[in-house]
Amino acid sequence: MSTPPAVAQPVLAPAPSLRRVLAFLGAALAVSTALSLPFAFGALPPAAVGLAVPLAQLSPLLAALLVRRRGAPWWRALALAVPSWRALGVAALAAIAAFVAVPLARVLIGLGAGAPPSADALPLSSLLLAVPTVLVMQSLFAIGEEAGWRGWLHGELRPLGFWPMSLLIGAMWAVWHAPIVLALGLAPREAITYLGTIVAVAPLLSALREVSGTAWAAVLGHGLLNSARVAIEQNVLGPLEPGTAWLLDLSSWALWLAAAAVVLHLGGRRRATTPGAVSGAALPVR
């Protein structure tokens, strides 16, 4: 009589630690607030923000190193290992497609809504030369952020399910950005656009991290967010009427969320059909 094979049990990640999550957010927020205060009190001009932001971008990385569990190497705890170069390559292609397609769709919606074309757009040849350079620079700056947000925090909150996790990370990411937004005195509509886009893009960055198993895919997505997206959105449409601006914001937010759903769906199908694909603790999609 043969013994029936044992049924493999899923490996479940430990429940999120509220204490660690709050400590992470508090440490990162303390640094971003401290770096924003000189701008709020006029000690530094707004033009100097380019010097402060790269320093602030290191704070999620440092906060994650402080609060992480010590059972795994730090680079694994921050999802900086690459379990599959093939999966990372697929995620990179998905990132490029998403961060080009969504801004282009925004432009088409704007033109359809009567938005004027830009009168001072850079030549296409100049954009093609500038975007790769800016992409590399912005991706390097994004390592500190993504190692914290989509690296350690993604792993810590993963048991919540993809959508609660990714939107919660997006909300905390926006809170972390809020001090510099307030210090620079952005107009209410501009602040809502900026912070709302951060929340809406967060699930796409989380999806890239999820399907690749590494924060490096989110690093690339973050770089594309600040290079290719900016180049498309700021060099095609001219000044917008308030109603059109709100329409484009809402449309863009919906498109970013849809892009996240598509990447997550296609990534899940790929893992189901590819031998040796990236695997990990079961992630419920809620």
Summary of the structure (lengths in Angstrom):
residues: 286
radius of gyration: 20.1
end to end distance: 42.8
largest distance: 82.2
contacts: 914
relative contact order: 0.17
helix: 73%
strand: 1%
